[in-house]
Amino acid sequence: RQFKKELFAVLRDGKVGLFESPTGTGKSLSVICGALAWLRYALEHGIDDTRKLNDDLDDEPDWVVDHFRESSKASAARIAQRVQRAADRRKKRISERKSRIAQLGANGEESHAGSSTTRDGDPYLLDDYFSDDETGGIGSKRLSRLSDLREEHLANLEPGSSDEDQDLRKQMPRIIFCSRTHSQLLQFVNELKLVVGADANRQTGYAKENGDGSSNFTLAVVPFGSRRHTCINPDVRRIQSVAGMNDRCLDLLKTRNSKKAVQSRSRSNGSSTMPSRGGCVYLAEDAIKHVRDKILTRVHDIEEVVSDARTNQACPYFVTRSAIQRTGQFLILPYNVVLHKPTRDSIGIDLNENCVVIFDEAHNVMDSIIDIHSAKLSYENMVAVLGATTRYCDKYAQRLRSKNLYYIRQLMTLLRHLIAF
């Protein structure tokens, strides 16, 4: 009880709290109850209510304080109504879509992603590349290209609604819960299901007893995981490295977007094209929207999201991405998503003043920050890369642009010095 009360007070007043309790004493349960109490309070009274009363209005007359409090409550009520209307629309769409999705699953065509090729039809021949034109690191450029393509795909999921959603996300209270491992996040979601289920039963009993449904509190929970835990495309899953999976996803997105552009131009010219065989079969927009609405309506852990998405042939990664950018109120994320700014920005997580961040097992945070901003390179790695790069250079030297060849030889020189060191 003391834990929950102190946590609620910290969140209500906009403070920073450090909480410690032995294993098995109900930390997760206390965090959930305290955080949900704050979320309900913020939707009823407004986030700024207590914070500004404590910080700015101590010396103001009572009528000013009363006016501010009433104004804050009215603003909170409008936000809560918008959040509830969004929840009602999701439930309606799920009901309307059931038969259509079943038919789509029975009749939908499968497509298989082809290999990405460059000039001369060789998938391993480098495209023209000039590092002098770069404004940032290669990793950040890859992330930026991925982000642009993802944003384009996400925008297609709900045309015309992104501005409204972004405005609501900035105004509504939001909780972000972070933990280090996949298993810890799963355990937390299971605890959250128990609390939300008990709260729903209590609300139902209250509504029946009082003949009033105004106490309803719909919670939209979004678990998020990396491609390692969410991708269901066999062509991507077989890749061992996270960077490799990102690159393959980028290839599939590029293939899909280019195919859609060709088909769009063909329709406008009155000509016909063959059905696309490129891209990822799990990027079906209607299926992604359907699964997204389901996870925003009922609490899912990430494994249940993947299972539902697989059943509906939807990409679980884009399902959760789309849910985060809609009206997800309780986000459950790995450490690195929150602590790494480029990742956070690409996913669309805005740490504004209405957002509360809770780090579970917080003694691991410093190690996670170090890991996120570090890279390990072994002697064996460097020897292998030098050997592979040398063989590549020998094979393609006559076919590469001089600038490409210069960069490759520069890399080989760097590797030789590192190995010697």
Phi, psi and chi 1 to 4 in degrees:
 res  aa     phi    psi   chi1   chi2   chi3   chi4
   1 ARG       -  -42.3  -74.5 -174.3 -177.2  139.9
   2 GLN   -64.1  -42.1 -177.5 -174.6   -0.2      -
   3 PHE   -56.8  -50.7 -170.1  117.2      -      -
   4 LYS   -64.7  -41.8  -73.2 -175.9  -80.6 -169.9
   5 LYS   -64.3  -43.5  -73.1  179.5 -179.6  178.0
   6 GLU   -66.6  -40.4  -69.8  -67.3  -26.3      -
   7 LEU   -63.1  -45.2  176.8   64.6      -      -
   8 PHE   -59.4  -43.9  173.7   79.7      -      -
   9 ALA   -63.8  -40.4      -      -      -      -
  10 VAL   -62.2  -46.4  164.5      -      -      -
  11 LEU   -68.1  -42.5  -59.2 -175.3      -      -
  12 ARG   -61.4  -38.4 -178.7 -165.7   60.3 -164.9
  13 ASP   -91.7    1.0  -61.5  -19.9      -      -
  14 GLY    70.4   32.8      -      -      -      -
  15 LYS   -96.5 -179.3  -54.8  -64.7 -176.0 -177.0
  16 VAL  -112.1  129.1  176.4      -      -      -
  17 GLY  -123.0  145.6      -      -      -      -
  18 LEU  -123.1  116.4  179.8   62.3      -      -
  19 PHE  -118.4  138.4  -67.4   81.1      -      -
  20 GLU  -134.9  139.1 -174.1  176.4   29.6      -
  21 SER  -158.8  145.0 -176.0      -      -      -
  22 PRO   -64.0  158.5  -20.9   32.0      -      -
  23 THR   -60.7  136.8  -58.2      -      -      -
  24 GLY    85.8   10.1      -      -      -      -
  25 THR  -101.7    9.5   54.8      -      -      -
  26 GLY    89.4   34.0      -      -      -      -
  27 LYS   -61.0  -48.8  -74.8 -164.4  -58.2  -67.3
  28 SER   -60.5  -44.9  -63.9      -      -      -
  29 LEU   -61.2  -42.3 -171.0   64.0      -      -
  30 SER   -66.6  -41.1  -60.9      -      -      -
  31 VAL   -61.8  -46.1  166.0      -      -      -
  32 ILE   -62.1  -48.2  -68.7  167.7      -      -
  33 CYS   -65.0  -44.7  -68.1      -      -      -
  34 GLY   -64.7  -41.6      -      -      -      -
  35 ALA   -69.5  -42.1      -      -      -      -
  36 LEU   -66.9  -34.6  -70.9 -177.8      -      -
  37 ALA   -61.6  -41.5      -      -      -      -
  38 TRP   -65.3  -41.5  169.7   80.2      -      -
  39 LEU   -62.2  -43.6 -173.7   61.3      -      -
  40 ARG   -64.2  -42.5 -172.4 -165.9  -64.3  -89.0
  41 TYR   -61.0  -44.7  175.6   89.1      -      -
  42 ALA   -64.6  -35.9      -      -      -      -
  43 LEU   -70.4  -25.6  -74.9  170.3      -      -
  44 GLU   -91.5  -35.3  -67.9  176.4   -2.4      -
  45 HIS  -114.5  -14.7  -61.2  -85.2      -      -
  46 GLY    94.1  143.9      -      -      -      -
  47 ILE   -71.4  -36.8  -64.8  172.9      -      -
  48 ASP   -77.7  -13.2  -68.4  -24.5      -      -
  49 ASP   -50.6  -68.4 -174.8   10.4      -      -
  50 THR   -72.1  -36.5  -53.7      -      -      -
  51 ARG   -60.0  -48.2  -65.7 -178.4 -173.4  177.6
  52 LYS   -73.2  -33.1  -72.5 -170.2  176.7  179.3
  53 LEU   -60.7  -39.6  -75.9  173.7      -      -
  54 ASN   -74.9  -35.1  -70.4  -16.6      -      -
  55 ASP   -92.8  -40.2  -64.3  -21.1      -      -
  56 ASP  -117.8  -20.2  -57.0  -29.3      -      -
  57 LEU  -111.1   18.1  -58.3  177.9      -      -
  58 ASP   -60.8  -36.2  -71.4  -18.7      -      -
  59 ASP   -97.8    4.8  -60.5  -32.3      -      -
  60 GLU   -84.8  154.1  -63.1  -67.0  -18.4      -
  61 PRO   -67.0  161.9   20.1  -30.6      -      -
  62 ASP   -59.2  -38.2  -68.9  -16.1      -      -
  63 TRP   -66.9  -30.4   67.8  -90.5      -      -
  64 VAL   -69.2  -44.5  172.1      -      -      -
  65 VAL   -61.5  -44.7  174.9      -      -      -
  66 ASP   -62.2  -42.6  -68.5  -19.0      -      -
  67 HIS   -63.2  -43.2  174.0   75.2      -      -
  68 PHE   -62.6  -42.3  176.0   80.3      -      -
  69 ARG   -63.9  -43.8 -177.9  173.9  -77.8  133.8
  70 GLU   -65.2  -40.2  -69.4  -58.5  -41.0      -
  71 SER   -64.0  -40.5  174.7      -      -      -
  72 SER   -64.9  -41.7 -177.4      -      -      -
  73 LYS   -64.8  -40.4  -76.2 -176.0  178.2 -179.6
  74 ALA   -64.6  -41.3      -      -      -      -
  75 SER   -64.3  -41.8  175.8      -      -      -
  76 ALA   -63.7  -38.4      -      -      -      -
  77 ALA   -64.1  -38.9      -      -      -      -
  78 ARG   -65.5  -42.1  -72.6 -167.7  -65.2  -89.5
  79 ILE   -64.5  -44.6  -65.9  171.5      -      -
  80 ALA   -60.6  -38.7      -      -      -      -
  81 GLN   -65.0  -39.9  -72.4  171.8   -0.1      -
  82 ARG   -66.1  -40.8  -68.3  175.5   63.8 -172.8
  83 VAL   -62.8  -43.2  170.9      -      -      -
  84 GLN   -67.3  -39.0 -172.2   58.8   48.6      -
  85 ARG   -63.6  -38.6  -76.3 -162.0  -61.0  -91.6
  86 ALA   -61.9  -41.1      -      -      -      -
  87 ALA   -64.4  -41.0      -      -      -      -
  88 ASP   -64.6  -39.9  -66.8  -21.4      -      -
  89 ARG   -64.2  -38.6  -73.1 -165.0  -61.7  -89.8
  90 ARG   -60.8  -46.1  -72.6 -165.5  -63.9  -90.2
  91 LYS   -62.1  -38.9  -67.5  174.9 -177.8  177.1
  92 LYS   -66.4  -42.5 -177.7  178.9  178.8 -178.4
  93 ARG   -64.1  -38.7  -75.6 -163.7  -61.8  -93.9
  94 ILE   -61.2  -44.3  -70.3  171.9      -      -
  95 SER   -63.2  -43.3  176.6      -      -      -
  96 GLU   -71.4  -27.3  -67.6  173.8  -14.0      -
  97 ARG   -89.2  -14.3 -130.4  178.5 -106.6  147.5
  98 LYS   -54.6  -51.9  -82.4 -175.2  177.8  179.1
  99 SER   -67.5  -38.1   58.1      -      -      -
 100 ARG   -66.7  -40.0 -172.5  156.3   51.6   90.6
 101 ILE   -67.1  -38.7  -68.2  -62.1      -      -
 102 ALA   -61.3  -41.6      -      -      -      -
 103 GLN   -67.5  -39.0 -175.2  177.9    0.2      -
 104 LEU   -62.7  -41.0 -179.2   65.8      -      -
 105 GLY   -65.4  -31.7      -      -      -      -
 106 ALA   -78.7  -33.1      -      -      -      -
 107 ASN  -110.0   -6.2  -58.5  -29.9      -      -
 108 GLY   -64.7  145.1      -      -      -      -
 109 GLU   -88.2  142.8  -66.8 -175.8    3.8      -
 110 GLU   -90.5  143.9  -72.6 -170.8   -2.2      -
 111 SER  -128.2  150.7   64.2      -      -      -
 112 HIS  -120.5  129.5  -58.1  -81.9      -      -
 113 ALA   -70.3  132.4      -      -      -      -
 114 GLY   -89.7  169.2      -      -      -      -
 115 SER   -71.7  142.2  -61.2      -      -      -
 116 SER   -78.0  130.7  175.4      -      -      -
 117 THR  -123.1  157.5   59.6      -      -      -
 118 THR  -116.8 -164.6   57.3      -      -      -
 119 ARG   -58.2  151.5   56.1 -170.8  169.2   82.3
 120 ASP    67.2    8.3  -64.8  -19.5      -      -
 121 GLY    73.3    8.1      -      -      -      -
 122 ASP   -99.2  116.9 -167.1  -36.0      -      -
 123 PRO   -68.0  -13.4   24.2  -32.7      -      -
 124 TYR  -102.9   -1.5  -61.9  104.9      -      -
 125 LEU   -83.4  128.1 -168.7   59.5      -      -
 126 LEU   -67.6  143.3  -69.0  173.1      -      -
 127 ASP   -73.8  162.4  -68.9  -39.7      -      -
 128 ASP   -59.2  138.9  -67.4  -16.5      -      -
 129 TYR  -148.0  131.4  171.5   71.4      -      -
 130 PHE  -132.3  107.5  -59.3   95.2      -      -
 131 SER   -69.8  -19.9   67.4      -      -      -
 132 ASP   -62.1  -22.8  -63.2  -18.1      -      -
 133 ASP   -84.8   -6.7  -62.6  -25.6      -      -
 134 GLU   -73.7  142.2  -73.6 -171.4   -8.5      -
 135 THR  -107.8   -8.7   56.6      -      -      -
 136 GLY  -149.3 -177.6      -      -      -      -
 137 GLY   -69.5  159.6      -      -      -      -
 138 ILE   -60.6  -40.7  -67.1  174.8      -      -
 139 GLY   -60.9  -42.0      -      -      -      -
 140 SER   -70.1  -33.2   64.2      -      -      -
 141 LYS   -67.3  -41.3  -73.7  175.6   73.5   66.5
 142 ARG   -62.5  -43.9 -178.3 -156.8  -67.4  129.7
 143 LEU   -63.1  -37.8 -161.7   58.4      -      -
 144 SER   -66.3  -42.8  176.0      -      -      -
 145 ARG   -63.7  -42.7  -73.5 -176.5  -65.8  141.7
 146 LEU   -59.9  -44.4  -94.5  172.2      -      -
 147 SER   -62.0  -43.2 -179.5      -      -      -
 148 ASP   -61.1  -44.3  -68.2  -17.1      -      -
 149 LEU   -68.0  -39.1  -73.8  165.9      -      -
 150 ARG   -63.7  -43.6  -70.2  170.0 -172.5  153.9
 151 GLU   -61.2  -39.9  -70.7  -58.4  -37.4      -
 152 GLU   -61.6  -43.3 -179.1 -179.1  -17.9      -
 153 HIS   -68.1  -42.7 -179.1   65.1      -      -
 154 LEU   -65.2  -34.9  -71.9  167.7      -      -
 155 ALA   -63.8  -31.3      -      -      -      -
 156 ASN   -70.9  -19.9  -67.9  -28.2      -      -
 157 LEU   -68.9  -32.2  -67.4  177.8      -      -
 158 GLU  -147.3   73.0 -147.6   68.3   62.8      -
 159 PRO   -56.7  135.0  -17.3   28.1      -      -
 160 GLY    83.0   -4.2      -      -      -      -
 161 SER  -107.3   -2.7   65.9      -      -      -
 162 SER   -65.0  -39.3   57.3      -      -      -
 163 ASP   -64.8  -43.2  -68.0  -20.2      -      -
 164 GLU   -63.5  -44.0 -179.8 -177.1   -8.8      -
 165 ASP   -63.7  -41.9  -66.3  -24.1      -      -
 166 GLN   -63.4  -40.0 -172.8  174.9    4.1      -
 167 ASP   -63.8  -42.1  178.0   58.2      -      -
 168 LEU   -68.2  -40.0 -179.7   56.1      -      -
 169 ARG   -59.7  -37.3  -76.0 -158.1  -47.4  -87.9
 170 LYS   -71.3  -26.0  -71.9 -179.3  177.6  179.2
 171 GLN   -96.0  -30.9  -64.5 -178.2   52.3      -
 172 MET   -82.7  149.9   72.8  178.2 -169.7      -
 173 PRO   -68.5  144.6   24.6  -32.7      -      -
 174 ARG  -145.5  139.5 -159.9  174.1 -137.9 -172.3
 175 ILE  -113.6  132.3  -62.6  169.0      -      -
 176 ILE  -116.5  118.6  -64.2  177.5      -      -
 177 PHE  -106.6  129.1  177.8   86.6      -      -
 178 CYS  -122.4  141.9  -47.0      -      -      -
 179 SER  -142.1  168.2 -163.6      -      -      -
 180 ARG   -83.6  -39.2 -170.8  175.1 -167.6 -179.3
 181 THR  -113.9  158.2   66.9      -      -      -
 182 HIS   -60.7  -41.7 -178.8   65.3      -      -
 183 SER   -67.2  -36.2   59.6      -      -      -
 184 GLN   -66.2  -37.9  -72.6  170.1  -20.3      -
 185 LEU   -66.6  -40.4  -67.8  172.8      -      -
 186 LEU   -61.9  -43.4  -77.3  174.4      -      -
 187 GLN   -62.7  -40.2 -177.3  179.6  -11.3      -
 188 PHE   -65.1  -42.1 -178.9   82.2      -      -
 189 VAL   -63.0  -37.8  176.2      -      -      -
 190 ASN   -62.7  -39.9  -71.9  -29.5      -      -
 191 GLU   -64.0  -42.1  -67.4  -91.2    8.5      -
 192 LEU   -62.6  -38.6 -178.1   60.1      -      -
 193 LYS   -58.7  -42.3  -73.8  179.0 -177.9  177.3
 194 LEU   -62.6  -43.7  -64.0  174.6      -      -
 195 VAL   -67.9  -46.8  175.6      -      -      -
 196 VAL   -64.1  -40.1  172.0      -      -      -
 197 GLY   -63.3  -43.2      -      -      -      -
 198 ALA   -65.2  -38.3      -      -      -      -
 199 ASP   -66.9  -39.2 -172.8   57.4      -      -
 200 ALA   -63.8  -40.8      -      -      -      -
 201 ASN   -64.6  -39.6  -69.1  -25.0      -      -
 202 ARG   -64.7  -42.0 -178.1 -169.2   61.9   79.5
 203 GLN   -64.5  -39.9  -71.2 -177.2   34.0      -
 204 THR   -62.1  -43.7  -58.5      -      -      -
 205 GLY   -62.8  -39.3      -      -      -      -
 206 TYR   -64.4  -43.9  176.2   89.2      -      -
 207 ALA   -64.6  -40.9      -      -      -      -
 208 LYS   -65.9  -40.1  -73.7 -179.0  178.1  178.1
 209 GLU   -68.7  -36.6 -177.2  178.7  -16.9      -
 210 ASN  -104.0   -4.6  -65.0  -85.7      -      -
 211 GLY    64.6   31.4      -      -      -      -
 212 ASP  -141.7  129.2  177.8   20.5      -      -
 213 GLY   -99.0   11.3      -      -      -      -
 214 SER   -69.3  -14.7   60.7      -      -      -
 215 SER   -84.2   -1.3   63.9      -      -      -
 216 ASN   -58.2  138.1  -74.0  -12.9      -      -
 217 PHE  -135.4   99.8  173.6   64.9      -      -
 218 THR   -89.5  124.9  -57.5      -      -      -
 219 LEU  -108.6  123.2 -178.9   67.0      -      -
 220 ALA   -99.5  108.3      -      -      -      -
 221 VAL  -105.3  133.5  178.6      -      -      -
 222 VAL  -126.3  108.9 -176.0      -      -      -
 223 PRO   -83.4  147.4   31.2  -31.0      -      -
 224 PHE  -135.4  139.8 -175.8   80.6      -      -
 225 GLY  -139.8  163.4      -      -      -      -
 226 SER   -72.7  172.2   67.0      -      -      -
 227 ARG   -59.9  -29.9  -79.4 -176.9 -179.8   77.5
 228 ARG   -55.7  -33.5 -178.9   67.4   61.7 -157.7
 229 HIS  -104.1  -12.0  -63.7  112.3      -      -
 230 THR  -119.0  -25.0   57.9      -      -      -
 231 CYS   -68.7  136.3 -177.8      -      -      -
 232 ILE  -119.0    6.2   55.9  176.1      -      -
 233 ASN   -83.6  116.2 -172.5  -38.3      -      -
 234 PRO   -58.4  -31.5  -19.7   30.3      -      -
 235 ASP   -66.2  -28.0 -170.9   30.8      -      -
 236 VAL   -93.4  -38.2  179.7      -      -      -
 237 ARG   -64.3  -26.8  -75.9 -168.0   61.9   82.4
 238 ARG   -71.3  -14.6   63.8  179.6  173.6   78.9
 239 ILE   -78.8  134.7  -59.9  171.4      -      -
 240 GLN   -80.2  -40.1  -62.5  -61.1  -45.8      -
 241 SER   -90.4  149.5   70.4      -      -      -
 242 VAL   -64.7  -41.7  175.0      -      -      -
 243 ALA   -61.6  -39.8      -      -      -      -
 244 GLY   -64.5  -39.2      -      -      -      -
 245 MET   -64.9  -40.6  -66.5 -178.8   76.4      -
 246 ASN   -60.8  -43.9  -74.7  -21.0      -      -
 247 ASP   -65.0  -41.0  -76.4  -23.5      -      -
 248 ARG   -66.3  -39.3 -174.8   62.1 -173.7  133.8
 249 CYS   -61.8  -41.3 -176.2      -      -      -
 250 LEU   -60.1  -43.5  174.5   62.8      -      -
 251 ASP   -60.1  -44.3  -70.4  -20.5      -      -
 252 LEU   -67.1  -38.0  -67.0  174.5      -      -
 253 LEU   -65.6  -43.0  -79.7  169.4      -      -
 254 LYS   -62.1  -42.8  -74.0  165.6   62.4  178.4
 255 THR   -62.6  -45.1  -56.8      -      -      -
 256 ARG   -63.1  -46.8  176.1 -176.0  172.9   82.9
 257 ASN   -65.6  -38.0  -70.1  -15.3      -      -
 258 SER   -68.4  -38.5   63.1      -      -      -
 259 LYS   -63.6  -42.1  -66.0  -73.7 -175.9 -176.4
 260 LYS   -64.2  -38.4  -72.7  176.3   68.9  175.3
 261 ALA   -65.2  -41.2      -      -      -      -
 262 VAL   -63.7  -45.0  168.7      -      -      -
 263 GLN   -64.0  -39.0  -70.2  177.5  -11.3      -
 264 SER   -64.2  -42.9  177.3      -      -      -
 265 ARG   -65.6  -38.8  -73.5 -163.4  -60.8  -88.7
 266 SER   -64.3  -41.6  -60.9      -      -      -
 267 ARG   -63.8  -39.9  -77.3 -165.6  -63.9  -91.4
 268 SER   -68.4  -26.2   64.8      -      -      -
 269 ASN   -88.4   -3.1  -65.4  -26.5      -      -
 270 GLY    81.2    7.2      -      -      -      -
 271 SER   -97.8  171.7   60.1      -      -      -
 272 SER  -117.3  155.1   60.6      -      -      -
 273 THR  -130.3  159.8   59.8      -      -      -
 274 MET   -71.8  151.8  -65.8  -64.0  -69.6      -
 275 PRO   -57.7  141.5  -22.4   32.2      -      -
 276 SER   -67.7  135.3  168.5      -      -      -
 277 ARG  -110.5    6.9  -55.1  -65.1  -67.3  177.8
 278 GLY  -103.5  175.3      -      -      -      -
 279 GLY    81.0 -168.1      -      -      -      -
 280 CYS  -105.6  129.3  178.4      -      -      -
 281 VAL   -66.0  -20.0   68.2      -      -      -
 282 TYR   -89.9    9.2  -60.8  104.4      -      -
 283 LEU   -95.1   23.8  -68.3  177.2      -      -
 284 ALA   -64.7  119.1      -      -      -      -
 285 GLU   -65.4  -40.5  -68.8  159.7    7.5      -
 286 ASP   -65.5  -40.4 -165.6   65.2      -      -
 287 ALA   -66.3  -40.4      -      -      -      -
 288 ILE   -62.6  -43.7  -70.5  174.8      -      -
 289 LYS   -62.8  -39.1  -73.5 -169.4  -73.7 -172.7
 290 HIS   -63.5  -48.7  176.1   62.8      -      -
 291 VAL   -68.0  -36.9 -178.8      -      -      -
 292 ARG   -58.6  -46.0  177.8 -160.3   67.2 -162.4
 293 ASP   -61.8  -36.8  -73.0  -15.3      -      -
 294 LYS   -65.6  -43.9  -72.1 -179.4   68.5  176.4
 295 ILE   -73.6  -23.7   69.9  169.9      -      -
 296 LEU   -80.8  -11.6  -72.3  171.9      -      -
 297 THR   -96.8  -33.1  -57.0      -      -      -
 298 ARG  -135.3  144.8 -178.8  178.0   62.9   82.8
 299 VAL   -67.2  124.4 -178.5      -      -      -
 300 HIS  -120.5  146.3  -73.6   61.7      -      -
 301 ASP   -90.1  172.3   60.6   39.7      -      -
 302 ILE   -65.3  -31.2 -165.4   65.6      -      -
 303 GLU   -69.0  -36.0  -67.2 -179.3   -8.3      -
 304 GLU   -69.3  -35.5  -70.3  170.8  -31.6      -
 305 VAL   -60.5  -46.8  173.2      -      -      -
 306 VAL   -61.7  -41.8  171.6      -      -      -
 307 SER   -64.0  -47.4  176.4      -      -      -
 308 ASP   -62.2  -41.9  -90.1    4.0      -      -
 309 ALA   -65.1  -40.4      -      -      -      -
 310 ARG   -62.2  -42.4 -166.2 -171.6  -58.3  -83.4
 311 THR   -60.7  -37.7  -59.4      -      -      -
 312 ASN   -96.3    5.8  -70.1  -85.8      -      -
 313 GLN    53.9   49.7  -73.8 -158.9  -53.2      -
 314 ALA  -120.6  150.7      -      -      -      -
 315 CYS   -76.3  115.9  171.5      -      -      -
 316 PRO   -61.4  -33.8  -19.2   30.8      -      -
 317 TYR   -63.1  -46.8 -177.8   80.9      -      -
 318 PHE   -74.2  -26.5  -85.9  105.9      -      -
 319 VAL   -59.3  -51.0  164.4      -      -      -
 320 THR   -71.3  -36.5   52.1      -      -      -
 321 ARG   -59.0  -46.1  -84.2  -75.2  -52.1  -88.3
 322 SER   -63.9  -38.7  176.6      -      -      -
 323 ALA   -66.1  -39.2      -      -      -      -
 324 ILE   -61.9  -39.7  -73.1  173.8      -      -
 325 GLN   -82.3   -1.1  -62.3 -165.8    9.2      -
 326 ARG   -95.3 -118.2  -60.6  -71.4  -70.7  180.0
 327 THR  -122.0   38.6   52.3      -      -      -
 328 GLY   -64.0  125.7      -      -      -      -
 329 GLN   -97.4  -27.8  -61.3  163.3  -75.4      -
 330 PHE  -128.4  101.1 -156.3  125.1      -      -
 331 LEU   -96.6  135.2  -49.0 -175.5      -      -
 332 ILE  -118.7  109.4  -58.9  170.3      -      -
 333 LEU  -130.9  154.1  -48.6  172.2      -      -
 334 PRO   -70.6  156.8  -13.2   26.1      -      -
 335 TYR   -49.1  -50.1  -85.0  175.9      -      -
 336 ASN   -64.2  -26.8   62.8  -57.2      -      -
 337 VAL   -65.1  -37.5  172.9      -      -      -
 338 VAL   -85.4  -37.0  176.5      -      -      -
 339 LEU   -81.6  -19.2  -65.6  172.5      -      -
 340 HIS  -103.1  109.5 -171.6 -123.7      -      -
 341 LYS   -60.2  -45.6 -170.1  177.3 -172.4  -57.0
 342 PRO   -58.0  -39.5  -25.9   35.5      -      -
 343 THR   -65.7  -45.4  -57.4      -      -      -
 344 ARG   -58.8  -44.7 -166.0  169.1   66.9 -124.2
 345 ASP   -67.2  -39.3  -68.2  -17.1      -      -
 346 SER   -67.6  -30.6   72.6      -      -      -
 347 ILE   -82.7  -21.6  -68.9  171.7      -      -
 348 GLY    94.8   31.4      -      -      -      -
 349 ILE   -96.4  117.8  -63.9  173.1      -      -
 350 ASP  -106.6  113.4 -178.3   14.8      -      -
 351 LEU   -86.6   70.4  -60.6 -177.2      -      -
 352 ASN   -88.2 -176.5   58.3   38.7      -      -
 353 GLU   -69.7  -13.5   60.4 -176.3    8.9      -
 354 ASN   -91.0    4.2  -62.1  -22.8      -      -
 355 CYS  -108.3  134.7 -178.1      -      -      -
 356 VAL  -110.1  131.9  163.0      -      -      -
 357 VAL  -114.7  127.0 -177.9      -      -      -
 358 ILE  -118.5  121.9  -60.8  172.8      -      -
 359 PHE  -100.5  117.3  -72.8   98.0      -      -
 360 ASP   -83.7  149.8 -172.6   34.4      -      -
 361 GLU    50.1   52.5  -55.1  -71.8  -17.7      -
 362 ALA   -66.0  -14.5      -      -      -      -
 363 HIS   -66.1  -12.5   55.4  -84.4      -      -
 364 ASN   -90.1   -4.9  -66.3  -42.8      -      -
 365 VAL   -62.4  -45.4  168.3      -      -      -
 366 MET   -63.1  -42.3  -70.3  -52.4  -59.8      -
 367 ASP   -61.7  -38.2  -72.5  -19.3      -      -
 368 SER   -66.2  -41.2  -63.7      -      -      -
 369 ILE   -61.4  -43.0  -67.7  172.7      -      -
 370 ILE   -62.1  -44.7  -68.8  170.5      -      -
 371 ASP   -62.5  -41.7  -70.6  -18.4      -      -
 372 ILE   -61.7  -37.7  -72.0  167.8      -      -
 373 HIS  -103.3   21.0  -62.7  -76.8      -      -
 374 SER  -126.9  158.9  -57.7      -      -      -
 375 ALA  -137.5  138.0      -      -      -      -
 376 LYS  -108.7  130.9  -65.2  177.4 -178.4  177.7
 377 LEU  -131.8  118.4 -171.0   61.8      -      -
 378 SER   -94.8  163.5   70.9      -      -      -
 379 TYR   -57.8  -43.9  173.4   82.5      -      -
 380 GLU   -62.5  -39.7  -69.8   78.0    8.6      -
 381 ASN   -58.1  -48.4  -70.5  150.8      -      -
 382 MET   -65.9  -40.4  -69.5 -174.9  -75.0      -
 383 VAL   -62.7  -43.6  169.5      -      -      -
 384 ALA   -63.6  -43.4      -      -      -      -
 385 VAL   -66.6  -41.3  171.8      -      -      -
 386 LEU   -62.2  -43.5  178.3   60.2      -      -
 387 GLY   -61.3  -45.8      -      -      -      -
 388 ALA   -65.6  -41.3      -      -      -      -
 389 THR   -67.1  -38.7  -51.3      -      -      -
 390 THR   -62.8  -45.6  -58.3      -      -      -
 391 ARG   -64.0  -40.2  -69.0 -169.6  -63.4  -86.5
 392 TYR   -61.0  -45.7 -179.5   90.6      -      -
 393 CYS   -62.7  -42.3 -170.2      -      -      -
 394 ASP   -61.3  -38.2  -68.6  -17.8      -      -
 395 LYS   -76.0  -39.2  179.6  175.0 -179.6  178.1
 396 TYR  -108.8    4.9  -70.8  103.0      -      -
 397 ALA   -55.6  -38.4      -      -      -      -
 398 GLN   -76.3  -14.5  -59.8  -57.9  -42.7      -
 399 ARG  -109.3   -5.8  -58.5  171.0   62.3 -171.8
 400 LEU   -90.7  149.6  -71.4  168.9      -      -
 401 ARG   -63.6  153.6  -56.8  -87.3 -163.2  -92.0
 402 SER   -62.4  -35.3   58.5      -      -      -
 403 LYS   -68.4  -41.4 -161.0   72.3  171.0  176.1
 404 ASN   -60.3  -45.1  -71.7  128.2      -      -
 405 LEU   -62.7  -38.3 -160.8   57.5      -      -
 406 TYR   -61.2  -45.0  168.5   77.1      -      -
 407 TYR   -65.4  -40.1  -68.8  137.2      -      -
 408 ILE   -64.1  -43.9  -68.6  172.4      -      -
 409 ARG   -67.3  -33.0  -73.8  172.2  174.8  163.7
 410 GLN   -63.1  -42.9 -165.5  177.3   58.8      -
 411 LEU   -62.2  -41.9  172.0   63.5      -      -
 412 MET   -64.4  -39.6  -68.8  163.7   62.7      -
 413 THR   -63.3  -44.0  -59.4      -      -      -
 414 LEU   -60.8  -43.5  173.7   63.4      -      -
 415 LEU   -62.9  -41.3  -74.3  165.4      -      -
 416 ARG   -61.4  -42.0  -70.8 -168.5 -171.8   99.4
 417 HIS   -66.8  -40.1  -76.9  -74.0      -      -
 418 LEU   -64.7  -41.2  -73.7  171.6      -      -
 419 ILE   -64.6  -43.1  -70.3  168.8      -      -
 420 ALA   -61.1  -39.6      -      -      -      -
 421 PHE   -63.8      -  171.5   77.9      -      -
